[in-house]
Amino acid sequence: MKTMAISEFKAHCLQVFDRVARTKEPVVVTKRGKPLVEVVPFRHNDESPVPGKLSATLVFEKDIVSPLGKSIW
C-alpha cells in the first residue's frame, strides 16, 4: 500500500484518484507521519436487493405483551 504526505496529496490529488481507480491499489495519506485517511477505489454493488433475504434471521414470539414471570428475572 502506497503512502504519501498530505502536502503531496493536495498538489496531485486528481492524479492520485486516477491512479487508485486504474490500479485498484489504496493510498494512505499521512499528516506528520501519522495515517490520516485512506483513498480506496469505489466498488459497485452488483447485487440487487432480494425480498425476504433476512426472513430466516427473525424470531417470532407468540406473546410479547404478557410479563415474563419471576423465573426469567
ABEGO torsion letter per residue (X at the ends): XBBBBAAAAAAAAAAAAAAAAAAGBBBBBBBGGBBABBBBBBBBBABBBBBGAAAAABBBBABAABBAEAAAX
